[in-house]
Amino acid sequence: MSDASRAEVCAVAVAEVFRGDGERLASAFGAVPTIGARLARLTFEPDLLMTDGVAFLRADVPPLGAEAGDDAVVEGWLPFRSVFDLLWNGRRHVVMTASQIDRYGNHNFACIGPHEKPRAQLLGMRGAPGNTLCHPTSYWVPNHSSKVFVEKVDVVSGVGYDRARALGPAGRFHEIRRVVSNLGVFDFATPDNRMRLASLHPGVSVDEVVEQTGFELAIDGDVPPTRLPEAEELRLVREVLDPRGARDREVVG
């Protein structure tokens, strides 16, 4: 039986969103998504491209919080302008955080309340519209609640499946692969691309997820458990990728 923490289960779930990506730029925001992307690179997706966040592609996989320095193993030149070449050609997979997300994957991290006079100003639109229409996008929610999983987002930052369909050919590259929260993993593998509960983290019930979700989820029979970390994955997370334990400070539960 695994002694993995909830955060470690989430990190492996995020790693799984990159499975099959091959030589794609992995971009991740947040401690758990960053650990997940780097874990995927160290295990089943060795061809993932990892950036130092400045101008280089790194061949090594540093621990969380490590400063870029002379000891970095550089495998390529990737200034910011070149990221768009990958983005527009679908050669990137980003994991963004979500302040709000609805049943079709419409996403908001711009503001809470009306855009004309918001109650709270957040990050803004950032690159979310282009991300969601040009390449695979996944989301990370460290505190699953009905305030995040909402019936209707206040502002659309990232495009959901219903809006992508309405765009016709312009939405043909749209893909929201998965949503990982501190309670479970969600996908859109339904006929109408409505959010589906794909797996439950250890100790979490379907009733708990339903209670904390502000819309009706698609649920297909018995929901399987989220895959637990293997022994080597736990070693990599604890000793190599996040020896300071930032993952546990980000995850609720």
C-alpha positions as CSV (number, residue, x, y, z in Angstrom):
1,M,0.0,0.0,0.0
2,S,1.4,3.4,-1.0
3,D,2.1,6.0,1.7
4,A,1.8,8.8,-0.8
5,S,0.3,12.1,0.3
6,R,-2.6,13.7,-1.5
7,A,-0.2,16.2,-3.1
8,E,1.9,13.3,-4.4
9,V,-1.1,11.6,-5.9
10,C,-2.0,14.9,-7.6
11,A,1.6,15.3,-8.9
12,V,1.4,11.8,-10.6
13,A,-2.1,12.7,-12.0
14,V,-0.6,15.8,-13.5
15,A,2.3,13.8,-14.9
16,E,-0.2,11.5,-16.6
17,V,-1.7,14.4,-18.6
18,F,1.5,14.6,-20.6
19,R,1.5,10.9,-21.5
20,G,1.9,10.4,-25.2
21,D,3.0,14.0,-25.9
22,G,6.5,13.2,-27.1
23,E,8.5,16.2,-28.2
24,R,6.2,18.9,-27.0
25,L,7.0,21.9,-24.8
26,A,5.6,21.2,-21.3
27,S,4.5,24.4,-19.6
28,A,3.2,24.2,-16.1
29,F,2.2,26.8,-13.5
30,G,2.2,26.0,-9.8
31,A,4.2,23.6,-7.6
32,V,2.3,20.4,-8.3
33,P,2.0,21.0,-12.1
34,T,5.7,21.7,-12.3
35,I,6.6,18.6,-10.3
36,G,4.2,16.6,-12.5
37,A,5.7,17.8,-15.8
38,R,9.2,17.1,-14.6
39,L,8.2,13.7,-13.3
40,A,6.8,12.8,-16.7
41,R,10.1,13.9,-18.3
42,L,12.1,11.7,-15.9
43,T,9.9,8.6,-16.4
44,F,7.6,7.8,-19.3
45,E,8.0,11.0,-21.5
46,P,11.7,11.6,-21.9
47,D,11.3,13.7,-25.1
48,L,9.3,16.4,-23.4
49,L,10.9,19.9,-23.8
50,M,11.5,21.8,-20.6
51,T,12.3,25.5,-20.5
52,D,14.2,27.3,-17.8
53,G,11.6,30.1,-18.1
54,V,14.0,32.5,-19.6
55,A,15.6,31.6,-22.9
56,F,16.9,28.0,-22.8
57,L,15.7,24.5,-23.1
58,R,17.1,22.3,-20.4
59,A,18.4,18.8,-20.8
60,D,18.5,18.3,-17.0
61,V,15.6,18.4,-14.6
62,P,16.3,20.6,-11.6
63,P,14.5,20.5,-8.3
64,L,11.7,22.9,-7.6
65,G,13.0,26.3,-6.6
66,A,16.5,25.9,-8.0
67,E,17.9,29.0,-9.5
68,A,19.0,28.9,-13.2
69,G,22.8,29.0,-13.1
70,D,26.0,27.9,-14.8
71,D,25.4,24.3,-13.8
72,A,22.3,24.1,-16.1
73,V,22.6,21.6,-18.9
74,V,21.3,23.5,-21.9
75,E,20.0,21.6,-25.0
76,G,18.5,24.4,-27.0
77,W,17.9,28.2,-27.5
78,L,14.3,29.2,-26.8
79,P,13.8,32.9,-26.4
80,F,10.2,34.1,-25.7
81,R,9.4,34.9,-29.3
82,S,10.2,31.3,-30.3
83,V,7.7,29.9,-27.9
84,F,5.0,31.2,-30.2
85,D,6.3,29.1,-33.1
86,L,5.7,26.0,-30.9
87,L,2.4,27.4,-29.6
88,W,0.8,28.2,-32.9
89,N,1.9,24.8,-34.3
90,G,0.3,22.8,-31.5
91,R,3.7,21.7,-30.1
92,R,3.0,22.8,-26.5
93,H,0.9,21.5,-23.7
94,V,0.2,23.9,-20.8
95,V,-1.2,23.2,-17.4
96,M,-2.9,26.4,-16.1
97,T,-4.6,27.1,-12.8
98,A,-8.3,27.9,-12.8
99,S,-10.1,30.4,-10.6
100,Q,-13.4,29.3,-12.3
101,I,-14.2,26.5,-14.7
102,D,-17.6,25.2,-16.0
103,R,-18.9,21.9,-17.3
104,Y,-17.6,22.5,-20.8
105,G,-14.2,23.6,-19.7
106,N,-14.7,27.4,-20.1
107,H,-12.1,28.9,-17.8
108,N,-11.6,32.1,-16.0
109,F,-8.7,33.6,-14.2
110,A,-9.3,37.2,-15.3
111,C,-11.7,38.6,-12.6
112,I,-14.6,37.7,-10.3
113,G,-17.8,39.5,-11.0
114,P,-18.8,41.5,-14.1
115,H,-15.8,42.4,-16.3
116,E,-17.0,46.0,-16.4
117,K,-16.9,46.3,-12.6
118,P,-15.3,43.2,-11.0
119,R,-15.4,42.4,-7.3
120,A,-11.8,41.0,-7.6
121,Q,-9.2,41.5,-10.2
122,L,-7.1,38.4,-11.0
123,L,-4.4,37.6,-13.6
124,G,-6.3,38.9,-16.6
125,M,-6.7,37.0,-19.9
126,R,-3.0,36.3,-20.3
127,G,-2.4,33.7,-23.0
128,A,-5.4,31.6,-22.2
129,P,-7.5,32.3,-25.3
130,G,-4.6,31.4,-27.7
131,N,-3.5,28.4,-25.5
132,T,-6.9,26.8,-25.6
133,L,-7.4,27.2,-29.3
134,C,-3.9,26.2,-30.5
135,H,-2.6,23.3,-28.4
136,P,-3.5,20.9,-25.6
137,T,-4.5,22.6,-22.3
138,S,-5.0,21.0,-18.9
139,Y,-6.0,22.6,-15.6
140,W,-5.0,22.4,-12.0
141,V,-7.3,23.2,-9.1
142,P,-5.6,22.8,-5.6
143,N,-8.9,23.5,-3.7
144,H,-11.9,21.9,-5.4
145,S,-15.1,23.8,-4.5
146,S,-18.4,25.0,-6.0
147,K,-16.8,28.5,-6.1
148,V,-14.3,27.2,-8.7
149,F,-16.4,24.5,-10.5
150,V,-19.3,26.8,-11.4
151,E,-22.4,26.8,-13.5
152,K,-21.2,29.7,-15.5
153,V,-17.8,31.5,-15.4
154,D,-17.9,35.3,-14.9
155,V,-15.4,35.9,-17.7
156,V,-14.1,33.5,-20.4
157,S,-10.3,33.4,-20.4
158,G,-9.8,29.9,-21.8
159,V,-12.2,28.6,-24.4
160,G,-14.4,25.6,-23.5
161,Y,-15.8,22.8,-25.8
162,D,-19.1,24.5,-26.4
163,R,-17.5,27.7,-27.6
164,A,-14.9,25.9,-29.6
165,R,-17.6,24.0,-31.5
166,A,-19.4,27.3,-32.2
167,L,-16.2,28.6,-33.9
168,G,-16.3,26.0,-36.5
169,P,-12.9,25.4,-38.3
170,A,-11.2,28.0,-36.1
171,G,-11.7,25.7,-33.1
172,R,-10.4,22.5,-34.8
173,F,-7.2,22.3,-32.7
174,H,-9.0,22.9,-29.4
175,E,-8.3,20.2,-26.7
176,I,-8.8,20.3,-23.0
177,R,-7.1,17.1,-22.0
178,R,-7.8,16.9,-18.2
179,V,-8.6,18.8,-15.1
180,V,-6.8,17.7,-11.9
181,S,-8.0,18.9,-8.6
182,N,-7.2,17.9,-5.0
183,L,-10.3,15.6,-5.1
184,G,-10.0,13.8,-8.4
185,V,-9.3,13.8,-12.1
186,F,-11.8,15.0,-14.7
187,D,-12.0,14.8,-18.5
188,F,-14.4,15.6,-21.3
189,A,-14.8,12.1,-22.8
190,T,-18.6,12.4,-23.2
191,P,-20.7,12.7,-26.4
192,D,-21.3,16.4,-25.8
193,N,-17.8,17.1,-24.2
194,R,-19.3,17.7,-20.8
195,M,-17.0,17.3,-17.8
196,R,-16.7,13.7,-16.5
197,L,-15.4,12.5,-13.2
198,A,-12.6,10.2,-14.4
199,S,-11.0,9.1,-11.1
200,L,-11.2,9.7,-7.4
201,H,-8.1,10.3,-5.2
202,P,-7.7,8.0,-2.2
203,G,-10.1,8.8,0.6
204,V,-12.5,10.9,-1.6
205,S,-16.1,9.8,-2.3
206,V,-18.3,10.6,-5.3
207,D,-20.7,12.3,-3.0
208,E,-17.9,14.7,-1.8
209,V,-17.0,15.6,-5.3
210,V,-20.7,16.2,-6.3
211,E,-21.2,18.3,-3.2
212,Q,-18.3,20.5,-4.0
213,T,-19.2,21.0,-7.7
214,G,-21.5,23.7,-8.9
215,F,-22.9,21.8,-11.9
216,E,-23.9,18.2,-12.8
217,L,-20.9,16.1,-13.6
218,A,-21.0,13.1,-16.0
219,I,-20.4,10.0,-13.9
220,D,-20.1,6.6,-15.6
221,G,-20.9,3.9,-13.1
222,D,-18.2,3.0,-10.6
223,V,-15.5,5.7,-10.7
224,P,-12.0,4.2,-10.6
225,P,-9.3,5.4,-8.2
226,T,-6.6,7.7,-9.3
227,R,-3.3,5.8,-10.0
228,L,-1.0,5.8,-7.0
229,P,2.6,6.8,-7.3
230,E,5.1,3.9,-7.9
231,A,8.0,3.6,-5.5
232,E,10.5,5.2,-8.0
233,E,8.1,8.1,-8.7
234,L,7.8,8.8,-4.9
235,R,11.6,8.7,-4.6
236,L,11.9,11.2,-7.5
237,V,9.3,13.5,-6.1
238,R,10.7,13.5,-2.6
239,E,14.4,13.4,-3.2
240,V,15.0,14.9,-6.6
241,L,12.1,17.2,-7.7
242,D,10.7,18.6,-4.4
243,P,13.0,17.9,-1.5
244,R,11.7,21.0,0.3
245,G,8.1,19.8,0.3
246,A,6.4,22.7,-1.6
247,R,3.8,20.3,-3.0
248,D,2.1,19.7,0.4
249,R,1.8,23.5,1.0
250,E,-0.2,23.9,-2.2
251,V,-2.7,21.1,-1.9
252,V,-5.8,21.3,0.3
253,G,-6.7,18.0,1.9
